[in-house]
């Protein structure tokens, strides 16, 4: 993949944010996307966990936050789910979501990979954490960057 494949235009970012809003409409779960150039010398999973905590995603009422962390120059990503969601989804769920994203990324479809991954995560969240009348959006839907 060329470096330009891992970049987003404002229009693409807006579509990703809209996918997050769509995915969260029918669930109390929270989905965030975090982009940074590189995880540096840190293991990517460890860095994703660190970002998860920095974004206060571990403070949701039902422990059902999902972070899609992307290290763009490393061409790598992690899907990190909080305890509440990991306790309920099938063991291979994150792998199947990761495969969907990866297939798009390999074709240079960076935005579409994120959109499809977000919507897939939203479907699982809806199944296990359906929206309730008193639910509120606990976290920003905007893409965070490091």
N, C-alpha and C positions, 0 to 999 in steps of 0.2 A: 504494500500500500504506500502511496506517496503521502508525504506530510500533509498536503492540502486536504486529503480525505478526512482528516481528523480536525476539521475546523467547522465552525458554524457561523452562518450569517444571522443577523438579527431576526429575519423572517423565520429561519430554522429554529432559533431559540424560542420564538413566540409559539411555534407549533408544538415544541416540546412542553412548554408551560401549559398550553391548552390540553395536551394529552394527560398531564398530571391532574389538571382540574377535572377532566372527563373521568379519569380513573377513580378519583376521590369522591365523585358525586354520590356513589352508592355504597360507600364504606366509611367507617370511622378511621381506617388506616391512613397513614401519611407516607407519601413518596417524595423523595428529594433526588435531584441529580447534582453531582458536584464534579466540576471539571478543573483539572490543573495540568500543567505541562508534564510533570513527572512526580513519581513518588520518591524520587531521590534515591538515597542509599537504603531507604527503609523498604522492608517487605511490603508489597502492595496491599496485602490483606491487613497487615498491621496499620498501614496508613489509612485505609478505608475505615477501620475501627476508630482510629483517632479522630478523623473527620466526622464520623457518626456522632461521637461524643461532643465535639466542638460545636456542631450544629444543634446540639441538645435534642437529638432524635431519640435519645434514651429516656426522655422525660414525658413521653406520650402516656396517656391514661391507661391504655390497654397494651402497652409495649408492642405496638404494631407498626413501627416505622420501618421503611425500606429505603436504603440508600443505593443508588447506582453511582459508583465512584469510577471516574475515567481519568487515567494518566495518559494524556494525549500523545506526547512524544515517545512514551514507552510503548504505545499501542497496546495497552492493557487495561482491564477493568475488573471490578468486583461488584457483585450484588450482595449487599449486607442487610440482613433482616434481623430485627430485634427479637428477643426471646418469645414474646407473645405469638408472633407469626410463625417463627421456626418450630414452636411446639405443636402447631396445627397443620402445617402443609406437609405433603408427601416428601419423603427423603430426597427424591430427585428433582423436586420442583425448581430449585434455583439453577440446577444444571440445565434443565430444559429451557428456562428463560434465558440463561446465558448463551445457549446454543442459538436461539433465535436472534439475539443481538449480534453475536459473533458472525453469523452467516451474512447479515447485512453489512457489518463492518468490513468483512473480507471483500465484498463487492464495491466498497467505497460509499455505501449508503449509511453514513454515520447518523444523520438525523433520523432516518426511518428505523434504524436499529434501536435507538433510544425510545422512539415513540412506541414501537411494537413491544419492547420490553416493559415499558411503563404500563401499557394497557393490559399486558399479560399479568403483571404483578397486581394490578387493580382488580382483575377478575378473581384472583385467589383471595385477595383481601375482602372483596365483597362476599365471597362464599363463607369466609370464617369470621368476618367482622362487618356484618351488614350495617348500613347507615341507620341511626336511630334519630328520633326527632330532636333530642337534646345534644346531638353531636355538633362539634364546632371544628373548624379547621385550626389545628393546633400549631402547624408549622407553615412557613412560607412555601409557596409553590414555585417561586423563582429559582432559576439555576444559580447555584453558588459556585464561586471560582476561587482557586487558591494560587 
